[in-house]
Amino acid sequence: MAALLITSTTATADPPDPLAEFHAQPVKWAPCGGTLSELECATLVAPLDYAAPAGDRIKLMISRRKAAAQDRRRGVLFTNPGGPGGSGVGVPQFLANSELAQVYDLIGFDPRGVGGSTALNCRAAPAIAELDSRPADAEFGKWAAEAREAEEACQRSSGGIRQFISTANTARDMDVVRTVLGEPKINYLGYSYGTYLGAVYGTLFPKRLDRSVLDSAVHPEWIWREQLRQQAVAYRQDVDTWATWVGQRNEKFALGKSQAEVLAEVEKVAAKLNTTPIGEYNRSSFDGAMGVGARYRPLWSDLAAIVTKLRSGEKPENAEGAKAGQVLARTSLQELRSGVFDTVTCESAWPTDLHNYYEDMRTFRERYPYGFGVVRAAPMTCTFRSFTPPEEAVKIGRNGYPVGVVVQSEGDTQTQYASGPAMAARLGHNLITVVDEGKHSIYHGGNPCVDGKVNRYLIDGVLPGSSSECAGDPRPDVPKDGQAGAAPALSADRIQTYLDGRGLSAGRP
């Protein structure tokens, strides 16, 4: 007989977890204090470089508001307010009176580089160029020089952490937090840039993501320069839509009977302010005000009145039009840049040939002056990127986690409308379109239709239709020509109240 050959096998152990030390760290909650008195805060530790987790470490600041109805608790809801560079520890307090707060532990965090986490502190560079909504060709070089100076100043003061401030690493930080909290999966609500962060998390950790809502999504193919350029396009679309509305009400505003006629009057006012400012209010301020006023539909009547008053050459001491326009212009300036923006947006390559930017600036100052559109076309720090990202930007996709929801406003200027359908298509998510609305970041901002659909999904798991609609804030009740009624009187205080009431002038997520 042939000899019987016996082969013994030994079970192969799982490889050691390179992040075991980070995953096993205790979390010590304590009251956040200050303006975040409703929340608990804690500090965790994460690798600076996930490719070398045994090396340098960073601090992560997280916050929590426990589910109010613990008997109905269905896990944690991670949140992000956008940016890039927005502090997120306060978001659970912003959502404290939402229905989500009943069933979720609301989790906020300062992304790496921001606020209470290990911060990327870039020194300010001196201003070289004057902020002009329609700069002359001779000024373009100053814009480029200022961007170069800003990049060099940031690089000089960024220590050894800047190249590791990225969306992918922030997503990895989120998963460390998830593990430390002992949660098998997270749910997610992200606004603006936070939509891309959420999509990156789902791409890298698809088995760890349950329900997700991406509110005011970035375009998955516009990372990042094109996303900014499209902001200018969105501002112009809103102004065109406003001009059409005003043209149908010439009896009330006397600015023309068509979109073209109204826009011609707008340009006459811009030209007059360029040569004869009213106080400190000039053409650039006016262009900024036009972008913001046209974006927010309830302010359309006020914007038309601003144009009418400025056209009349109202004197500074009685310049309600200038005062009201300055409120809008300040809001436009606040929307330009913040935080670690100049690092995260460099995770993908930007053109380095300045002629590309100069050609765009010529087009944008003519076609897209409103809302400081030219700023979106000009050279930025990423044009002169002085560091090399250690990895390519993540190509997002959904593979294994549930269908989510994308919310997008038709007139949103920060993330142009096309971004929402594109993100929904890329991830196979369902899309809620907020019709005739210019607001950015909609959920829990006063739209009951959106709130209802999102709550039904995140709380009960019931998806809205594959493509559904909600109405936005209404336009002013000003009758068309031939119908009785008058436009309300201009009020700068009413404009400020509108912006404050929606958190827009205070930087709500």
PyMOL commands that set and color helices and strands:
alter all, ss='L'
color gray80, all
select helices_A, chain A and resi 20-23+34-36+70-72+91-94+100-103+137-157+162-164+167-180+193-204+206-208+225-247+250-253+259-275+283-295+297-311+316-318+320-334+341-344+354-367+373-376+381-384+419-427+448-460+492-501
alter helices_A, ss='H'
color red, helices_A
select strands_A, chain A and resi 30-31+40-47+57-65+76-80+105-110+186-191+209-215+405-409+430-435+467-471
alter strands_A, ss='S'
color yellow, strands_A
deselect
rebuild
show_as cartoon
